[in-house]
Amino acid sequence: MQAHVQNIESLKLVGYKALLRSSPQEANNMAAIPSLWQKLMPLAQSLAARKDLKRYAIITGDLPEGKEQMAEYYALVAVESFENIPEDLLRYEITHSKLVRCTHQGPPQTIGATAAKLIFEWLPTSGYSISQNAELFIYPEGYDRNNPQSHFDYLLFVK
């Protein structure tokens, strides 16, 4: 697995979120995710401040070491600023963060194998540790979740 560490000084994101789980004993409700994207993407096309055509997702509270009571999923797009953003879109900003990035090939349902390699193989030998219980996914323009050759970036916050 190839992984590299990068710094993000500021990344402004807007979108919607859904509760995936309200208790660690519950299975994640992944069925909540598609409706977020269906709601966001038509609106995202009209955002004057949109930075790029990538799609961003964040899952909080779901890493294996330290699973939290609640897990949330954020469907997001990047913007240059939060000015003139519709009120119903939430704002999420990543600032002064160090992340480790690797590439996942295949559908999102198989991300577990890539995440496990990064968390349990790469991380223990890297000198880094997880700094927050959040995972960042960056989907390139044209990503096709049904194409086994498609790829996206998977990132963890580290220190």
Contacts in CASP RR format, 6 or more apart in sequence:
PFRMAT RR
TARGET T0000
AUTHOR 0000-0000-0000
METHOD contacts of the structure
MODEL  1
MQAHVQNIESLKLVGYKALLRSSPQEANNMAAIPSLWQKLMPLAQSLAAR
KDLKRYAIITGDLPEGKEQMAEYYALVAVESFENIPEDLLRYEITHSKLV
RCTHQGPPQTIGATAAKLIFEWLPTSGYSISQNAELFIYPEGYDRNNPQS
HFDYLLFVK
1 102 0 8 1.000
1 114 0 8 1.000
1 117 0 8 1.000
1 118 0 8 1.000
1 121 0 8 1.000
1 122 0 8 1.000
2 102 0 8 1.000
2 103 0 8 1.000
3 100 0 8 1.000
3 101 0 8 1.000
3 102 0 8 1.000
3 118 0 8 1.000
3 122 0 8 1.000
3 126 0 8 1.000
4 100 0 8 1.000
4 101 0 8 1.000
4 102 0 8 1.000
5 98 0 8 1.000
5 99 0 8 1.000
5 100 0 8 1.000
5 101 0 8 1.000
5 126 0 8 1.000
5 128 0 8 1.000
5 158 0 8 1.000
6 98 0 8 1.000
6 99 0 8 1.000
6 100 0 8 1.000
6 101 0 8 1.000
7 96 0 8 1.000
7 97 0 8 1.000
7 98 0 8 1.000
7 99 0 8 1.000
8 94 0 8 1.000
8 95 0 8 1.000
8 96 0 8 1.000
8 97 0 8 1.000
8 98 0 8 1.000
8 99 0 8 1.000
9 95 0 8 1.000
9 96 0 8 1.000
10 93 0 8 1.000
10 94 0 8 1.000
10 95 0 8 1.000
10 96 0 8 1.000
11 78 0 8 1.000
11 93 0 8 1.000
11 94 0 8 1.000
11 95 0 8 1.000
12 51 0 8 1.000
12 78 0 8 1.000
12 79 0 8 1.000
12 80 0 8 1.000
12 81 0 8 1.000
12 82 0 8 1.000
12 91 0 8 1.000
12 92 0 8 1.000
12 93 0 8 1.000
13 56 0 8 1.000
13 58 0 8 1.000
13 74 0 8 1.000
13 76 0 8 1.000
13 77 0 8 1.000
13 78 0 8 1.000
13 79 0 8 1.000
13 91 0 8 1.000
13 92 0 8 1.000
13 93 0 8 1.000
13 94 0 8 1.000
14 47 0 8 1.000
14 76 0 8 1.000
14 77 0 8 1.000
14 79 0 8 1.000
14 82 0 8 1.000
14 85 0 8 1.000
14 89 0 8 1.000
14 90 0 8 1.000
14 91 0 8 1.000
14 92 0 8 1.000
15 36 0 8 1.000
15 40 0 8 1.000
15 44 0 8 1.000
15 74 0 8 1.000
15 75 0 8 1.000
15 76 0 8 1.000
15 77 0 8 1.000
15 89 0 8 1.000
15 90 0 8 1.000
15 92 0 8 1.000
16 36 0 8 1.000
16 39 0 8 1.000
16 40 0 8 1.000
16 74 0 8 1.000
16 75 0 8 1.000
16 89 0 8 1.000
16 90 0 8 1.000
17 36 0 8 1.000
17 72 0 8 1.000
17 73 0 8 1.000
17 74 0 8 1.000
17 75 0 8 1.000
17 90 0 8 1.000
18 29 0 8 1.000
18 32 0 8 1.000
18 33 0 8 1.000
18 35 0 8 1.000
18 36 0 8 1.000
18 72 0 8 1.000
18 73 0 8 1.000
19 29 0 8 1.000
19 32 0 8 1.000
19 70 0 8 1.000
19 71 0 8 1.000
19 72 0 8 1.000
20 28 0 8 1.000
20 29 0 8 1.000
20 30 0 8 1.000
20 32 0 8 1.000
20 59 0 8 1.000
20 62 0 8 1.000
20 71 0 8 1.000
20 72 0 8 1.000
20 73 0 8 1.000
21 27 0 8 1.000
21 28 0 8 1.000
21 29 0 8 1.000
21 62 0 8 1.000
21 70 0 8 1.000
21 71 0 8 1.000
22 69 0 8 1.000
22 70 0 8 1.000
23 69 0 8 1.000
24 67 0 8 1.000
24 68 0 8 1.000
24 69 0 8 1.000
28 62 0 8 1.000
28 71 0 8 1.000
32 73 0 8 1.000
33 73 0 8 1.000
33 75 0 8 1.000
36 73 0 8 1.000
36 75 0 8 1.000
37 55 0 8 1.000
37 75 0 8 1.000
40 75 0 8 1.000
40 76 0 8 1.000
40 77 0 8 1.000
41 55 0 8 1.000
43 86 0 8 1.000
43 89 0 8 1.000
44 50 0 8 1.000
44 77 0 8 1.000
47 77 0 8 1.000
47 79 0 8 1.000
47 85 0 8 1.000
48 84 0 8 1.000
49 79 0 8 1.000
49 80 0 8 1.000
49 81 0 8 1.000
49 82 0 8 1.000
49 83 0 8 1.000
49 84 0 8 1.000
49 85 0 8 1.000
50 77 0 8 1.000
50 78 0 8 1.000
50 79 0 8 1.000
50 80 0 8 1.000
51 77 0 8 1.000
51 78 0 8 1.000
51 79 0 8 1.000
51 80 0 8 1.000
52 78 0 8 1.000
52 141 0 8 1.000
53 141 0 8 1.000
54 77 0 8 1.000
54 78 0 8 1.000
54 138 0 8 1.000
54 139 0 8 1.000
54 140 0 8 1.000
54 141 0 8 1.000
55 75 0 8 1.000
55 76 0 8 1.000
55 77 0 8 1.000
55 138 0 8 1.000
55 139 0 8 1.000
55 143 0 8 1.000
56 74 0 8 1.000
56 76 0 8 1.000
56 77 0 8 1.000
56 78 0 8 1.000
56 136 0 8 1.000
56 137 0 8 1.000
56 138 0 8 1.000
56 139 0 8 1.000
57 73 0 8 1.000
57 74 0 8 1.000
57 75 0 8 1.000
57 76 0 8 1.000
57 136 0 8 1.000
57 137 0 8 1.000
57 139 0 8 1.000
58 73 0 8 1.000
58 74 0 8 1.000
58 76 0 8 1.000
58 92 0 8 1.000
58 134 0 8 1.000
58 135 0 8 1.000
58 136 0 8 1.000
58 137 0 8 1.000
59 71 0 8 1.000
59 72 0 8 1.000
59 73 0 8 1.000
59 74 0 8 1.000
59 134 0 8 1.000
59 135 0 8 1.000
59 137 0 8 1.000
60 68 0 8 1.000
60 70 0 8 1.000
60 71 0 8 1.000
60 72 0 8 1.000
60 74 0 8 1.000
60 133 0 8 1.000
60 134 0 8 1.000
61 67 0 8 1.000
61 68 0 8 1.000
61 70 0 8 1.000
61 71 0 8 1.000
61 72 0 8 1.000
61 133 0 8 1.000
61 134 0 8 1.000
62 68 0 8 1.000
62 71 0 8 1.000
62 133 0 8 1.000
62 135 0 8 1.000
63 119 0 8 1.000
63 130 0 8 1.000
63 133 0 8 1.000
63 134 0 8 1.000
63 135 0 8 1.000
63 156 0 8 1.000
64 119 0 8 1.000
65 119 0 8 1.000
65 130 0 8 1.000
66 133 0 8 1.000
68 133 0 8 1.000
74 90 0 8 1.000
74 92 0 8 1.000
76 92 0 8 1.000
79 85 0 8 1.000
82 91 0 8 1.000
85 91 0 8 1.000
94 136 0 8 1.000
97 131 0 8 1.000
97 157 0 8 1.000
98 128 0 8 1.000
98 131 0 8 1.000
98 157 0 8 1.000
98 158 0 8 1.000
98 159 0 8 1.000
99 136 0 8 1.000
99 155 0 8 1.000
99 156 0 8 1.000
99 157 0 8 1.000
99 158 0 8 1.000
100 118 0 8 1.000
100 122 0 8 1.000
100 123 0 8 1.000
100 126 0 8 1.000
100 128 0 8 1.000
100 155 0 8 1.000
100 156 0 8 1.000
100 158 0 8 1.000
101 153 0 8 1.000
101 154 0 8 1.000
101 155 0 8 1.000
102 114 0 8 1.000
102 117 0 8 1.000
102 118 0 8 1.000
102 122 0 8 1.000
102 153 0 8 1.000
102 154 0 8 1.000
102 155 0 8 1.000
103 151 0 8 1.000
103 152 0 8 1.000
103 153 0 8 1.000
103 154 0 8 1.000
104 110 0 8 1.000
104 111 0 8 1.000
104 114 0 8 1.000
104 151 0 8 1.000
104 152 0 8 1.000
104 153 0 8 1.000
104 154 0 8 1.000
105 148 0 8 1.000
105 149 0 8 1.000
105 150 0 8 1.000
105 151 0 8 1.000
106 147 0 8 1.000
106 148 0 8 1.000
106 149 0 8 1.000
106 150 0 8 1.000
106 151 0 8 1.000
107 145 0 8 1.000
107 146 0 8 1.000
107 148 0 8 1.000
107 150 0 8 1.000
108 137 0 8 1.000
108 145 0 8 1.000
108 152 0 8 1.000
111 137 0 8 1.000
111 154 0 8 1.000
114 154 0 8 1.000
115 135 0 8 1.000
115 154 0 8 1.000
118 154 0 8 1.000
118 156 0 8 1.000
119 130 0 8 1.000
119 156 0 8 1.000
123 129 0 8 1.000
123 130 0 8 1.000
123 156 0 8 1.000
123 158 0 8 1.000
126 158 0 8 1.000
128 158 0 8 1.000
128 159 0 8 1.000
129 158 0 8 1.000
129 159 0 8 1.000
130 156 0 8 1.000
130 157 0 8 1.000
130 158 0 8 1.000
130 159 0 8 1.000
131 157 0 8 1.000
131 158 0 8 1.000
131 159 0 8 1.000
132 157 0 8 1.000
134 156 0 8 1.000
134 157 0 8 1.000
135 154 0 8 1.000
135 155 0 8 1.000
135 156 0 8 1.000
136 154 0 8 1.000
136 155 0 8 1.000
136 156 0 8 1.000
136 157 0 8 1.000
137 152 0 8 1.000
137 153 0 8 1.000
137 154 0 8 1.000
137 155 0 8 1.000
138 152 0 8 1.000
138 153 0 8 1.000
138 155 0 8 1.000
139 152 0 8 1.000
140 151 0 8 1.000
140 152 0 8 1.000
143 150 0 8 1.000
143 151 0 8 1.000
143 152 0 8 1.000
144 150 0 8 1.000
END
